[in-house]
Amino acid sequence: MEEPKLGLHQAYIGQLTYDIYRFGSTDTIRVASGITSSTFSETLPKTTRTSYAYGVRAINTTQRGPMARSEYEVTGDVFGVPFFDDFGNKNDALTYTIIDANNDGFTWKWTDTQEKGKAFRYSYSRRNNGDDWLISPPIKLEGGKTYNVGFVASNAEAQYKEKLEVKMGNAPTVEAMTTDVMSVTEITTPEYKEFEKQITPTADGDYYIGFHAVSEAKKYFIYLGSISIEPVSSNEAPATVANLKATANPTGALKAAVSFKAPEKTISGKPINRIEKIELRNGARIIKTIASPAPGAEFSFIDDKPTHGMNTYTAIAYNEHGNGAKAMTRIYVGEDIPAEPVVRVIDQYIRQADLGAGKRSSWRCCRRLESELRNIRC
């Protein structure tokens, strides 16, 4: 970093020390304090592919300066399977590659909207057909093994039918996207729809899944809400965990309680003798790995690092035959957006015939109703 020579008001600042902060996907950690050097290095925690940024604050004996922040840099190992990502935070979205192949400035971007939550969105062009790629981070796959590739997608409005194809390759480039996963398919509904296809790589390696927006010009948006890749389960693998439930903290705090029951049978319906482990995830993040759980045992955990918004929880049990079937649930965590209020107009008019029965004249009520109607704004 370049050390400041003067203060914000171009005045004397004296001897400086520096505090260093690391910004991750879900937390901010002060990794150094009171250092005097203009350089800093650290060994990052071992993790799958993610992104980090750093912040530096200059301090003299009495004053703390504003924090300077670096750009985010992608680091970490390739992902294994099962892989799941619901794009829960912007930092991890940086592990995806976006290619505006027709160079028109309209392409994919990470968004967080009230209607769709956290998602990748392709934006239309008035002049050009879509030719825009969203490519996943690398995922380690085995040759000759079959995997399910799943994702949820929608358009913005039913009248604008969008088009999307999905391919696979061994690099995050257009040229490498040579294996068909899903041919060009119309996205016709503004509600998320699940799609699932299968792939069988020919060799072990790191593979990338590419989502190619090819809608005609003057359409609208494509939303991609989540993606998953998991091996096709054996019939002798565990069935899904039972009663997977996630409950957001009722105070709006960023916490959620998650509970489930370990499976008691295999996918084929036979009693299960042994479970090697159960993995509980929020998106791609592993919350807990339970080693050798008893079939039918019940578990509950607190997730203290959910994202503010929609969170997708998955649980998968494993035995000697591999991964079992996936259980999944989605909840909103954190302070929510107020719903639309319900407005009612009450007619308080009293008929003249009722006055003889001892009821009050209602001309004031009528005026009140008239005033309320004037104050309503659509």
C-alpha positions as CSV (number, residue, x, y, z in Angstrom):
1,M,0.0,0.0,0.0
2,E,1.0,3.6,-0.4
3,E,1.3,5.3,3.0
4,P,-0.4,8.7,3.5
5,K,1.9,11.7,4.0
6,L,-0.7,14.2,5.2
7,G,-4.1,14.2,6.8
8,L,-7.5,14.7,5.2
9,H,-7.1,18.4,5.7
10,Q,-3.5,18.4,4.4
11,A,-2.1,18.8,7.9
12,Y,0.4,17.0,10.1
13,I,-0.5,13.4,11.0
14,G,2.5,12.1,13.0
15,Q,3.5,8.5,13.4
16,L,1.1,6.0,11.9
17,T,0.1,2.4,12.6
18,Y,-2.3,0.3,10.5
19,D,-5.2,-2.1,11.2
20,I,-5.8,-4.7,8.5
21,Y,-9.2,-6.3,7.9
22,R,-10.2,-9.3,5.7
23,F,-13.7,-9.3,4.1
24,G,-15.1,-12.7,3.3
25,S,-18.4,-14.1,2.2
26,T,-20.2,-13.8,5.5
27,D,-17.8,-12.1,7.9
28,T,-15.2,-9.4,8.4
29,I,-12.1,-10.3,10.5
30,R,-9.4,-8.0,11.8
31,V,-6.3,-9.9,10.8
32,A,-3.6,-7.4,12.0
33,S,-3.5,-4.4,14.3
34,G,-0.9,-1.8,15.1
35,I,1.5,-2.7,12.4
36,T,3.9,-0.2,11.0
37,S,4.9,-1.8,7.8
38,S,3.3,-0.9,4.4
39,T,3.1,-4.6,3.4
40,F,1.1,-7.5,4.9
41,S,0.8,-11.2,4.0
42,E,-1.1,-14.1,5.5
43,T,-1.9,-17.8,4.8
44,L,-5.6,-17.9,4.0
45,P,-7.7,-20.6,5.5
46,K,-8.2,-23.7,3.4
47,T,-11.5,-23.4,1.6
48,T,-13.3,-24.0,-1.6
49,R,-13.4,-21.3,-4.3
50,T,-14.4,-18.0,-2.8
51,S,-13.3,-14.3,-2.9
52,Y,-11.7,-12.0,-0.4
53,A,-11.0,-8.3,-0.1
54,Y,-8.8,-6.4,2.4
55,G,-9.3,-3.1,4.2
56,V,-6.6,-0.9,5.7
57,R,-7.2,1.9,8.3
58,A,-4.4,4.3,9.3
59,I,-4.3,5.4,13.0
60,N,-2.2,7.9,14.9
61,T,-2.3,8.5,18.6
62,T,-5.6,10.3,18.6
63,Q,-7.3,9.8,15.2
64,R,-8.5,7.0,13.1
65,G,-8.6,7.6,9.3
66,P,-11.2,6.2,6.8
67,M,-10.8,2.7,5.6
68,A,-9.3,2.0,2.2
69,R,-10.5,-1.3,0.5
70,S,-9.0,-3.5,-2.1
71,E,-10.8,-5.2,-5.0
72,Y,-12.0,-8.8,-4.4
73,E,-9.7,-11.6,-5.5
74,V,-10.9,-15.2,-6.1
75,T,-9.0,-17.9,-4.3
76,G,-9.4,-21.5,-3.0
77,D,-9.7,-25.0,-4.2
78,V,-12.1,-26.4,-6.8
79,F,-15.5,-27.6,-5.7
80,G,-16.3,-31.2,-5.1
81,V,-19.7,-32.9,-5.4
82,P,-22.4,-32.7,-4.3
83,F,-22.2,-29.0,-5.3
84,F,-25.0,-26.5,-4.6
85,D,-25.1,-22.8,-5.0
86,D,-28.1,-20.4,-4.5
87,F,-25.9,-17.3,-5.0
88,G,-26.5,-16.2,-1.5
89,N,-23.9,-13.5,-1.4
90,K,-22.1,-11.2,-3.9
91,N,-18.6,-12.2,-2.9
92,D,-19.0,-15.8,-3.8
93,A,-20.7,-14.8,-7.1
94,L,-17.3,-13.5,-8.2
95,T,-16.2,-17.1,-8.6
96,Y,-18.4,-17.2,-11.7
97,T,-17.2,-16.1,-15.2
98,I,-19.4,-13.8,-17.2
99,I,-18.8,-13.4,-20.9
100,D,-20.5,-10.8,-23.0
101,A,-19.8,-12.7,-26.3
102,N,-21.5,-10.1,-28.6
103,N,-20.0,-7.1,-26.7
104,D,-23.2,-5.2,-26.5
105,G,-23.0,-4.3,-22.9
106,F,-26.1,-6.4,-21.9
107,T,-25.2,-9.6,-20.1
108,W,-25.4,-11.5,-16.8
109,K,-25.0,-9.9,-13.4
110,W,-25.6,-10.8,-9.8
111,T,-28.7,-9.2,-8.4
112,D,-30.7,-9.0,-5.1
113,T,-34.3,-7.9,-5.7
114,Q,-37.4,-8.0,-3.6
115,E,-39.2,-10.2,-6.2
116,K,-36.5,-12.7,-7.0
117,G,-34.1,-12.5,-4.1
118,K,-30.5,-13.3,-4.8
119,A,-29.9,-14.5,-8.4
120,F,-28.0,-14.1,-11.6
121,R,-29.9,-12.1,-14.2
122,Y,-29.4,-11.8,-17.9
123,S,-30.6,-8.4,-19.3
124,Y,-32.0,-8.0,-22.8
125,S,-30.8,-5.8,-25.7
126,R,-33.2,-3.9,-27.9
127,R,-30.9,-4.5,-30.9
128,N,-29.0,-7.8,-30.5
129,N,-30.0,-11.4,-29.9
130,G,-28.5,-12.8,-26.7
131,D,-25.0,-14.4,-26.8
132,D,-24.0,-14.2,-23.2
133,W,-22.4,-16.8,-20.9
134,L,-22.6,-17.4,-17.2
135,I,-20.0,-20.1,-16.4
136,S,-19.7,-21.9,-13.0
137,P,-16.5,-22.2,-11.0
138,P,-14.6,-25.5,-11.5
139,I,-16.1,-28.7,-10.1
140,K,-14.2,-31.9,-9.8
141,L,-15.9,-34.8,-11.6
142,E,-15.0,-38.4,-12.3
143,G,-14.8,-39.9,-15.7
144,G,-17.5,-42.5,-16.5
145,K,-19.7,-41.4,-13.6
146,T,-23.1,-39.9,-14.2
147,Y,-24.2,-36.7,-12.5
148,N,-27.5,-34.8,-12.2
149,V,-27.2,-31.2,-13.1
150,G,-30.1,-29.2,-11.7
151,F,-31.0,-25.5,-11.8
152,V,-34.0,-23.2,-11.3
153,A,-34.7,-20.5,-13.8
154,S,-37.5,-18.1,-14.8
155,N,-38.3,-15.1,-17.0
156,A,-39.6,-11.7,-15.9
157,E,-43.0,-11.8,-17.5
158,A,-44.9,-14.6,-19.2
159,Q,-45.3,-12.6,-22.5
160,Y,-41.5,-12.5,-22.9
161,K,-40.4,-16.1,-23.7
162,E,-36.7,-16.3,-23.2
163,K,-34.2,-18.9,-24.5
164,L,-31.4,-20.7,-22.6
165,E,-29.0,-23.5,-23.4
166,V,-26.5,-25.2,-21.0
167,K,-23.1,-26.7,-21.9
168,M,-20.1,-28.1,-20.2
169,G,-16.4,-27.7,-20.8
170,N,-12.9,-28.0,-19.2
171,A,-12.2,-24.2,-19.0
172,P,-14.3,-21.1,-18.4
173,T,-14.2,-20.0,-22.0
174,V,-16.7,-20.0,-24.9
175,E,-14.4,-22.2,-27.0
176,A,-14.3,-24.9,-24.2
177,M,-18.1,-25.2,-23.9
178,T,-18.3,-28.2,-26.2
179,T,-20.5,-30.8,-24.3
180,D,-24.3,-30.3,-24.5
181,V,-26.1,-30.5,-21.2
182,M,-29.5,-28.9,-22.3
183,S,-30.4,-27.8,-25.8
184,V,-31.9,-24.4,-26.4
185,T,-35.0,-24.3,-24.2
186,E,-37.7,-21.7,-23.8
187,I,-38.1,-20.1,-20.3
188,T,-41.8,-19.3,-20.2
189,T,-42.8,-18.5,-16.7
190,P,-42.0,-15.8,-14.2
191,E,-42.1,-18.4,-11.4
192,Y,-39.0,-20.4,-10.9
193,K,-39.1,-23.8,-12.6
194,E,-36.7,-26.7,-11.9
195,F,-34.7,-28.2,-14.7
196,E,-32.6,-31.3,-14.4
197,K,-30.3,-33.0,-16.9
198,Q,-27.5,-35.7,-16.7
199,I,-23.9,-35.6,-17.7
200,T,-21.2,-38.3,-17.9
201,P,-17.7,-36.9,-18.3
202,T,-15.3,-39.1,-20.3
203,A,-12.3,-38.4,-18.0
204,D,-11.5,-37.3,-14.5
205,G,-11.0,-33.5,-14.3
206,D,-12.2,-30.1,-13.4
207,Y,-15.3,-29.1,-15.3
208,Y,-17.3,-25.9,-15.8
209,I,-21.1,-25.6,-16.5
210,G,-22.0,-22.7,-18.9
211,F,-25.5,-21.1,-19.1
212,H,-25.8,-19.5,-22.5
213,A,-28.6,-16.8,-22.9
214,V,-29.7,-16.8,-26.5
215,S,-33.0,-14.9,-26.4
216,E,-34.1,-12.8,-29.3
217,A,-33.7,-9.0,-29.1
218,K,-36.3,-7.0,-27.3
219,K,-37.2,-9.7,-24.8
220,Y,-36.6,-9.1,-21.1
221,F,-34.8,-10.9,-18.2
222,I,-33.7,-14.4,-17.5
223,Y,-33.2,-15.3,-13.8
224,L,-31.1,-18.2,-12.6
225,G,-31.9,-18.9,-8.9
226,S,-29.6,-21.8,-8.1
227,I,-27.6,-24.7,-9.5
228,S,-26.6,-28.1,-8.3
229,I,-24.4,-31.0,-9.4
230,E,-24.6,-34.4,-7.6
231,P,-23.8,-38.0,-8.5
232,V,-26.8,-40.2,-9.5
233,S,-27.6,-42.1,-6.3
234,S,-27.4,-45.9,-6.0
235,N,-30.6,-47.6,-4.9
236,E,-28.7,-48.9,-1.9
237,A,-27.7,-45.4,-0.8
238,P,-29.6,-43.7,2.0
239,A,-33.1,-42.2,1.4
240,T,-33.7,-38.6,2.2
241,V,-33.5,-37.3,5.8
242,A,-37.0,-36.9,7.2
243,N,-38.7,-33.7,8.5
244,L,-36.0,-31.3,7.3
245,K,-37.2,-28.0,8.8
246,A,-35.6,-24.5,9.0
247,T,-37.0,-21.7,11.1
248,A,-35.8,-18.2,11.0
249,N,-35.1,-16.3,14.3
250,P,-38.3,-14.6,15.2
251,T,-36.6,-11.3,16.2
252,G,-35.1,-10.8,12.7
253,A,-31.6,-11.7,13.9
254,L,-29.4,-13.5,11.3
255,K,-29.8,-16.9,12.8
256,A,-31.9,-20.0,11.8
257,A,-32.7,-23.2,13.6
258,V,-32.5,-26.4,11.4
259,S,-33.7,-29.9,12.4
260,F,-34.2,-33.2,10.7
261,K,-34.3,-37.0,11.3
262,A,-31.7,-39.4,9.9
263,P,-33.0,-41.8,7.3
264,E,-34.0,-45.3,8.4
265,K,-34.2,-46.9,4.9
266,T,-32.3,-47.0,1.6
267,I,-33.7,-45.4,-1.6
268,S,-35.0,-48.9,-2.5
269,G,-36.9,-49.1,0.7
270,K,-34.8,-51.6,2.6
271,P,-33.8,-50.9,6.3
272,I,-30.4,-49.1,6.4
273,N,-27.7,-50.7,8.5
274,R,-25.2,-47.9,8.6
275,I,-24.8,-44.3,7.7
276,E,-21.3,-42.9,7.2
277,K,-22.2,-39.3,7.6
278,I,-24.9,-36.6,7.0
279,E,-23.9,-33.2,5.5
280,L,-26.0,-30.2,6.3
281,R,-25.5,-27.2,4.0
282,N,-26.7,-23.6,3.5
283,G,-26.0,-23.1,-0.2
284,A,-22.5,-24.3,-0.8
285,R,-21.4,-23.8,2.9
286,I,-21.3,-26.9,5.1
287,I,-22.9,-26.1,8.4
288,K,-22.3,-29.5,10.0
289,T,-21.0,-32.9,9.2
290,I,-22.4,-35.6,11.4
291,A,-20.2,-38.7,11.5
292,S,-21.8,-42.2,11.9
293,P,-25.3,-41.0,12.9
294,A,-27.7,-43.7,14.1
295,P,-30.6,-44.4,11.6
296,G,-33.7,-42.5,12.8
297,A,-31.8,-40.2,15.2
298,E,-33.0,-36.6,15.4
299,F,-30.7,-33.6,15.1
300,S,-31.0,-29.9,15.5
301,F,-28.5,-27.1,14.9
302,I,-28.3,-23.3,14.8
303,D,-27.0,-21.6,11.7
304,D,-25.4,-18.4,12.9
305,K,-24.1,-17.3,9.5
306,P,-27.1,-17.2,7.1
307,T,-27.4,-14.5,4.5
308,H,-30.1,-11.8,4.9
309,G,-32.8,-13.0,2.5
310,M,-33.6,-16.4,1.1
311,N,-31.5,-19.3,2.3
312,T,-31.6,-22.8,0.9
313,Y,-30.8,-25.7,3.3
314,T,-29.9,-29.2,2.0
315,A,-29.2,-32.4,3.9
316,I,-27.6,-35.5,2.3
317,A,-26.8,-38.8,4.0
318,Y,-24.0,-41.1,2.8
319,N,-23.1,-44.8,3.2
320,E,-20.7,-47.2,1.5
321,H,-22.8,-46.9,-1.7
322,G,-22.3,-43.1,-1.9
323,N,-24.5,-40.1,-1.5
324,G,-28.2,-40.6,-0.9
325,A,-31.2,-38.5,-2.0
326,K,-31.2,-34.8,-1.2
327,A,-33.7,-33.1,1.1
328,M,-34.1,-29.3,0.7
329,T,-36.0,-26.4,2.2
330,R,-35.9,-22.6,1.7
331,I,-36.6,-19.8,4.2
332,Y,-36.2,-16.1,4.5
333,V,-33.9,-15.0,7.3
334,G,-33.5,-11.5,8.8
335,E,-35.8,-8.5,8.9
336,D,-38.3,-8.7,6.2
337,I,-39.8,-6.1,3.9
338,P,-43.3,-5.0,5.1
339,A,-46.2,-6.5,3.2
340,E,-48.8,-4.4,1.5
341,P,-51.3,-3.1,4.0
342,V,-55.0,-4.0,3.7
343,V,-57.2,-0.9,3.3
344,R,-60.9,-1.1,4.2
345,V,-63.5,1.7,3.9
346,I,-66.4,1.4,6.4
347,D,-69.7,2.9,5.4
348,Q,-71.0,4.5,8.6
349,Y,-74.1,6.1,6.9
350,I,-77.3,5.7,9.0
351,R,-80.7,5.8,7.2
352,Q,-83.2,8.6,8.1
353,A,-85.7,5.8,9.0
354,D,-83.4,4.7,11.8
355,L,-83.4,8.2,13.4
356,G,-86.9,7.5,14.8
357,A,-85.5,4.5,16.7
358,G,-83.4,6.8,18.7
359,K,-80.2,6.6,16.6
360,R,-78.0,9.6,16.3
361,S,-77.9,11.7,13.1
362,S,-74.9,10.6,11.0
363,W,-74.0,13.6,8.9
364,R,-70.6,13.8,10.8
365,C,-70.0,10.1,9.9
366,C,-70.8,10.8,6.3
367,R,-68.4,13.7,6.2
368,R,-65.7,11.5,7.9
369,L,-66.2,8.8,5.2
370,E,-66.0,11.4,2.5
371,S,-62.8,12.7,4.0
372,E,-61.3,9.2,4.3
373,L,-62.0,8.5,0.6
374,R,-60.3,11.7,-0.4
375,N,-57.2,10.7,1.5
376,I,-56.8,7.3,-0.1
377,R,-54.1,7.3,-2.8
378,C,-53.8,4.4,-5.3
